[in-house]
């Protein structure tokens, strides 16, 4: 503590090797957390043809099962993130992991039917809704503002890597042990992570205080009086939410329907489809990691980019929209695969850009709530996309024609938010307007 000011000084990750090491250990653990989280989401898509065959479902009915996951997803994302002001995020993370793991296990029961599947997907969504905002809020407690893009990108890489690992691994489980054991394997993995986190997880030195201690701490002059509606009505929040909605839409469309598309339209077997989906997920992770590394390099050099902050992510949505259009309309197989493994993936940069931008304009103690609201908005893409794509495919003359129309709709949904984000996603400008200072620099005073 500084004896003249009474302010506690926390060594930042860049100045204290022990703190820096713990910061990245926490980041890697949360990478695995996100990996398991998205492996859970991938299970139903990978098992889709077998589930539809066993339960006699149409694609629209299967879309209902996928959408059930998001039934309480957005509500829990907002509700649980309000708890970040009262409960330590390290505790919330382990509780969520245990709950979502337990939600997978009932499908091991041979008599569990479509109703049980719906119920477990709703419970899974309830547990996983707050996962991303709470994980990002937690990791931001270990890094100052200028260093947050890379660890945030690493967590989003976990989302992509979850699919990359899950696709071939769970595909093999389905082939050898049946689709029900894919749910069991995902549940066991989650319980193992929870056990490790219960021992290793801890709060960062820049984490805002919670509970009664929070009432005696100020985020800074003027910051405490910023109403949430001012943050939510800013151009940055609105365009970040729309852009993340579009990115989440395309991610869930690929996760839910790409295995069925590759098998039903292109005639691939489960192994080929799983490998292709995994390769696409690796491309997603590579794009996210490259973006995080470039952002860190720019921050360390202290030189602004050539584009306004936020504009680059919007332009990448536009590039992804063009790639989806090519994927839908060009009948050359290698071109389609190149689009899936390359340009279609760049839309996911918006998930990282949106969260770091939102964290910039939110007062520290409100950060978890604002991130939760962001997730609640973009998660609607996960609710709507399985239903809409299933409805389009079932209502078309052929499955191939239905998927083509669905991909073209996806391209349009990427294009419009991309244009808006390129024009209006300006976190630094909106932070100055709202009066939100930057997070303390490395080694700077942090009031607690």
Secondary structure as GFF3:
##gff-version 3
##sequence-region A 1 448
A	DSSP	alpha_helix	17	46	.	.	.	ID=ss1
A	DSSP	alpha_helix	48	55	.	.	.	ID=ss2
A	DSSP	alpha_helix	59	68	.	.	.	ID=ss3
A	DSSP	alpha_helix	73	82	.	.	.	ID=ss4
A	DSSP	three_ten_helix	83	85	.	.	.	ID=ss5
A	DSSP	alpha_helix	89	105	.	.	.	ID=ss6
A	DSSP	three_ten_helix	106	108	.	.	.	ID=ss7
A	DSSP	alpha_helix	114	128	.	.	.	ID=ss8
A	DSSP	alpha_helix	131	140	.	.	.	ID=ss9
A	DSSP	three_ten_helix	145	147	.	.	.	ID=ss10
A	DSSP	alpha_helix	148	177	.	.	.	ID=ss11
A	DSSP	alpha_helix	179	200	.	.	.	ID=ss12
A	DSSP	three_ten_helix	211	216	.	.	.	ID=ss13
A	DSSP	three_ten_helix	223	225	.	.	.	ID=ss14
A	DSSP	alpha_helix	228	232	.	.	.	ID=ss15
A	DSSP	alpha_helix	235	264	.	.	.	ID=ss16
A	DSSP	alpha_helix	270	301	.	.	.	ID=ss17
A	DSSP	alpha_helix	311	329	.	.	.	ID=ss18
A	DSSP	alpha_helix	333	341	.	.	.	ID=ss19
A	DSSP	three_ten_helix	343	348	.	.	.	ID=ss20
A	DSSP	alpha_helix	349	361	.	.	.	ID=ss21
A	DSSP	three_ten_helix	364	366	.	.	.	ID=ss22
A	DSSP	alpha_helix	367	378	.	.	.	ID=ss23
A	DSSP	alpha_helix	380	394	.	.	.	ID=ss24
A	DSSP	alpha_helix	399	424	.	.	.	ID=ss25
A	DSSP	alpha_helix	427	434	.	.	.	ID=ss26
###
